[in-house]
């Protein structure tokens, strides 16, 4: 049986034995017939609170937060929809779009044009948030469970603050979108490090699909609510990255409605764990680097047997990447278990250790094999990973080694659908 994996921009085909394979992928949802109309409706008839236009007055300054280039947010639709609602009330020169990079690198001119469209780039000031630039940051106070909060100054000083994002399950924050477009998206490195410390990331409640009682998301939500968001706009996407539904309004009820829809669309039960799980990181732009591919590994880890094999296909055209501390932290201990033990014992957080902490936990409990187009075998070895050039052969060999009755799960879209073992007994 041939299965097409989401990989880079072109995809990747593998062959598997049908009797052993369970394919878990998003149930197809048709895109909204008129995606701009759905966005306008969310802005004009929000989940909670008044429409966007009623929250803005002439002469006010506006800051709009949007996802960076590693996320498939339909910015080219969402931002023009927001700007259209603001037309006639505020001047474009009083609007700034902030790319909520968190600790990621900023996006270049060509990337911004691909993300937002030429018309927006030429008409509106766009700024890459830099978590490491004190000149961009301002102190807001301490919120949540003792989190020191610095936020982007342009965001904090704007009269009107609008978040735009998309909602999908997230491997330790529960769900993306909503308050994450404030922190970590527009926060200082110091703030991000506390939000991603070993205790929070290591808490079993910090996982896919859980936001209440999740120590990461509880603090993220507390920061956004305490520092103030004027209006929030989130969308839920289908496997083609098209808009299925849009939600607008007051941050908390808007995000609750969006996450409920995303959970119904993107989480699927299975009866028992599998010997081998093949996963992806949902193709471009999500599989640009190994750092992001940890999400695909984590999705597979939810349903792999202890000691089983995960095969992760991620193009990694941006390498590890070279910026940030991820690669350095990965190479700082001789084994995944040593990495996990070292990070778990830390009282001070270093950048990117959270991704390594999750990856090390996965690799300590299972065998992880990568298929990439841009990382060499030697480079992967420094991350305690090995590479396969032939996924189909590697899977067949692993299943044969697991013995009679061995079972395979394939996640062609990676973390676009999160499987979980249904232990309800129903």
C-alpha positions, 0 to 999 in steps of 0.5 A: 500500500502506498502512503504519501507523507507530508514532506517539504513542499513536494511530499514523499511516498512510502510502501507499507504492508496493509495488514500491519498498518493503521493510518491516522490522518485528519478527517478531511474538512472542506475549506470555507467556500469564501474564506474572507467572508468567514474572517469578516464574520468572525470580526463582525460577529465575535464569540464574545464582546463587541465587533472589532470596529466598535473597539477602535477609535480614530487617532489610536495606534494599533499593533497586530501580532502574527505568527512567524514563518515556521507556522502555516498561518494564512496571514495573507488573508487574516491581516487584510481582513483585519485591516479592512475592518480598521479602514476609515477609523485608523490610519495605516501609518498608525498600524504595526504588524509584529511577527511573534517570533518568540525566540526564533529568528526574524523573517527576511524581506522575501519571506515577509512578502511570501507570508503577508503579500506585497500589498501589506508589506508595502503599506504597513510597517512590519517588525520582527520581534527580537526577544534578545533586544532590550531596546524592543522590550518593556517591563510589564510585571510578574504574572502567573506562577512567578513569571517575570514579564517583559513584552515587545514595547510597540505591542505594550504601548499600542492603544489597540492590541490584536492577536491573529493566529491559528489553533492546533494541538501543541505538544506542551502548551496544549493548543497554539493560537490565542494567548501564545501570540502575546507570550512567548510570541512577543516576550523577552528571552528571560520570560520565555525561559521561565515559561519553558523551564524544566519543571513546567515542561516536565509536568505530565499536564503540559501536553497535547490538547490540555490547557487547563491545569497545564502549567505552561498554558496557565501562565501564558494565559495569565500573562495575556489576560493581565497585560491586555488584548483588545481583540483576538482572531484565530482560525482552524485549518484543514490539511491543505492549510485552508481556513475551515472556521474562524473565531474572533472576540475576547481572548479567553472565550474566543480561544475556548471555542477555537480549541474545542473545534480543533480538538474535534478535528485533530485528535483521534483515539487508537486501541493500543500502542504500536511497535513502529510509528511513522510520522512527519512534521506536516511538510513545509513550512513546519518541517524546515528544521530538526527543532520543529520536527520534535513535534512530529516525534512527540505526536508519534510518541503518544502511541508507540510501545515502550522501546518501539521505533519512531521514523520521522520524515522532515526535510530540515532545509534550515538544518538544526537550525544554526541559530539558537542553542538547540544544537549546542544543548543536544550535543552537551551530553553523551546520551538522550537519558543523560540529556534528560536527567541533566535538564530535569535537574536544572534550576536555571533554564538555557535557551532551547533546552525545552525542545531538547528535554522533550526530544530526550524523553522521547529518545529515552523511551523509543528508538528514533530514526530520521529521514531528512534531505538536508542533514547528514548522517554525521550531523544527526549522530550529534543529536543521538539520531540515525538516518534512513534513506529508505523509510519503507525498508526500515519499517519492514525490517523493524516490524520483522524484528518485532515478531509476529503480530507487530503493528504499524501506525502512520501519521502522514500529516504528523502533528496535524492529527494527534493520536492517543490510546483510548484507555476508557474501555468503551 
